[in-house]
Amino acid sequence: MKPKLLFTLAAIYMGLVGILLQASPNMAFGLSPDAPASLIAKLRVPASLFLAFAVMNWFARNSDASSARDAIFIGNTMAFAFVAIGDFLITIIPGAEPSGWVFVVIDLFFAIAFFVVGRANMSTVTK
């Protein structure tokens, strides 16, 4: 897979997830309709990081090999891996929605893809 395609797919996915988490946190986080407004506001803060990663990936899609792009590959690998672990832990809780497995698989795919593509496209610049 080419880095441009991976960055583009990740930007679109993270942008859509970020918009969903911002626009409808009750549905996205499985909250009851009477959830406190303060809780919803607190959940929107970390959800905004999805939008930040989406913008970063969108602008990185046309970048040349550099230590900055290497850092973006590593950051994405770590972010998707940690989100996949979090989604997995949430999904195995008794009574959890089985649809959570979809996000576990998607996030795991992105973590592996960023690791493999990033490793194959690391810059040769040494400083």
C-alpha positions, -999 to 999 in steps of 0.1 A, spaced: 0 0 0 13 35 -8 16 60 20 -7 85 2 -35 59 1 -30 50 38 -29 86 50 -60 94 29 -80 64 42 -70 72 78 -79 109 74 -113 100 61 -120 73 88 -107 95 116 -126 125 103 -159 106 102 -154 91 136 -145 125 150 -176 141 135 -198 113 149 -183 116 184 -187 154 183 -222 155 168 -238 126 186 -218 117 217 -249 101 234 -253 76 206 -215 71 199 -206 65 235 -238 46 243 -250 71 269 -285 73 282 -306 103 269 -305 118 304 -267 118 307 -253 149 324 -242 177 301 -209 179 319 -201 142 310 -209 148 274 -187 179 273 -158 159 289 -162 132 263 -160 157 234 -126 168 244 -107 135 237 -130 130 207 -116 161 192 -82 143 189 -97 122 161 -103 154 141 -68 166 148 -53 133 136 -76 134 105 -62 169 95 -26 158 102 -30 127 80 -47 147 53 -18 171 50 8 143 54 -6 124 24 15 143 -1 46 147 20 80 133 10 101 110 31 114 129 61 119 125 98 86 144 104 67 119 82 84 91 101 71 105 133 36 107 118 38 70 108 49 61 144 23 83 160 -5 68 139 7 32 146 7 39 183 -27 58 183 -45 31 163 -29 3 185 -40 20 217 -75 27 204 -78 -10 192 -67 -21 227 -93 2 243 -120 -9 219 -112 -45 226 -114 -40 264 -147 -22 261 -161 -49 237 -153 -79 260 -172 -63 289 -203 -84 296 -233 -68 280 -213 -47 255 -224 -42 220 -210 -68 196 -207 -41 169 -176 -30 188 -157 -58 171 -159 -39 139 -140 -10 153 -114 -34 169 -108 -49 135 -106 -16 117 -83 0 142 -61 -31 142 -59 -30 104 -48 6 105 -22 -1 133 -7 -29 113 -9 -10 80 9 21 95 36 -2 110 42 -20 77 39 9 53 58 32 77 86 7 81 89 2 43 89 40 37 111 53 65 134 82 54 170 75 50 180 109 64 202 106 95 210 135 117 
